[in-house]
């Protein structure tokens, strides 16, 4: 399965919980917050000033390597 920037944080974590460290390393430190769970990856990236396309690419490379 591939991650898209329109998926929620909760959906992404359901794919593989090992994605959490990638998100945290990118600067998303409130992964467990209830509001963060319902945010799309693009919304969370915007709030944290993160390049969403680069993050999606990094996550999908991680998933492809598993």
C-alpha positions as a LaTeX table, in Angstrom:
\begin{tabular}{lrrr}
\hline
Residue & $x$ (\AA) & $y$ (\AA) & $z$ (\AA) \\
\hline
Unk1 & 0.00 & 0.00 & 0.00 \\
Unk2 & 1.18 & 3.52 & $-0.77$ \\
Unk3 & 0.71 & 6.57 & 1.42 \\
Unk4 & $-0.78$ & 9.74 & $-0.06$ \\
Unk5 & $-0.74$ & 13.25 & 1.35 \\
Unk6 & $-4.55$ & 13.20 & 1.65 \\
Unk7 & $-4.54$ & 10.25 & 4.09 \\
Unk8 & $-5.03$ & 10.98 & 7.78 \\
Unk9 & $-2.26$ & 10.40 & 10.28 \\
Unk10 & $-4.38$ & 7.62 & 11.80 \\
Unk11 & $-4.72$ & 5.86 & 8.43 \\
Unk12 & $-0.98$ & 6.08 & 7.82 \\
Unk13 & $-0.11$ & 4.67 & 11.25 \\
Unk14 & $-2.57$ & 1.79 & 10.68 \\
Unk15 & $-0.56$ & 0.77 & 7.63 \\
Unk16 & 2.62 & 0.38 & 9.68 \\
Unk17 & 3.37 & 1.74 & 13.15 \\
Unk18 & 7.04 & 1.91 & 12.19 \\
Unk19 & 6.14 & 5.05 & 10.24 \\
Unk20 & 5.80 & 6.93 & 13.55 \\
Unk21 & 9.58 & 7.53 & 13.91 \\
Unk22 & 9.68 & 8.93 & 10.36 \\
Unk23 & 6.92 & 11.39 & 11.20 \\
Unk24 & 8.59 & 12.33 & 14.48 \\
Unk25 & 11.98 & 12.81 & 12.81 \\
Unk26 & 10.28 & 15.14 & 10.34 \\
Unk27 & 9.06 & 17.30 & 13.24 \\
Unk28 & 5.60 & 15.92 & 13.93 \\
Unk29 & 5.95 & 15.30 & 17.66 \\
Unk30 & 2.26 & 15.21 & 18.56 \\
Unk31 & 1.38 & 12.00 & 16.71 \\
Unk32 & $-0.65$ & 10.73 & 19.68 \\
Unk33 & $-2.77$ & 13.88 & 20.01 \\
Unk34 & $-6.43$ & 13.23 & 19.25 \\
Unk35 & $-6.61$ & 16.16 & 16.81 \\
Unk36 & $-3.50$ & 14.96 & 14.97 \\
Unk37 & $-5.11$ & 11.59 & 14.31 \\
Unk38 & $-7.83$ & 13.20 & 12.20 \\
Unk39 & $-5.55$ & 15.56 & 10.28 \\
Unk40 & $-4.47$ & 14.71 & 6.78 \\
Unk41 & $-0.75$ & 14.43 & 6.20 \\
Unk42 & $-0.84$ & 17.58 & 4.05 \\
Unk43 & $-2.59$ & 19.53 & 6.83 \\
Unk44 & $-0.11$ & 18.36 & 9.46 \\
Unk45 & 2.84 & 19.10 & 7.19 \\
Unk46 & 1.54 & 22.62 & 6.54 \\
Unk47 & 1.16 & 23.33 & 10.27 \\
Unk48 & 4.71 & 22.08 & 10.95 \\
Unk49 & 6.31 & 23.68 & 7.88 \\
Unk50 & 7.29 & 20.33 & 6.38 \\
Unk51 & 7.62 & 19.48 & 2.68 \\
Unk52 & 4.74 & 17.01 & 2.34 \\
Unk53 & 5.87 & 15.60 & $-1.01$ \\
Unk54 & 9.31 & 14.76 & 0.38 \\
Unk55 & 7.74 & 13.16 & 3.44 \\
Unk56 & 5.35 & 11.06 & 1.34 \\
Unk57 & 8.30 & 9.91 & $-0.77$ \\
Unk58 & 10.31 & 8.98 & 2.32 \\
Unk59 & 7.42 & 6.99 & 3.83 \\
Unk60 & 6.69 & 5.17 & 0.57 \\
Unk61 & 10.39 & 4.29 & 0.15 \\
Unk62 & 10.32 & 2.87 & 3.69 \\
Unk63 & 7.22 & 0.79 & 2.91 \\
Unk64 & 8.69 & $-0.47$ & $-0.36$ \\
Unk65 & 11.83 & $-1.66$ & 1.44 \\
Unk66 & 9.88 & $-3.81$ & 3.89 \\
\hline
\end{tabular}
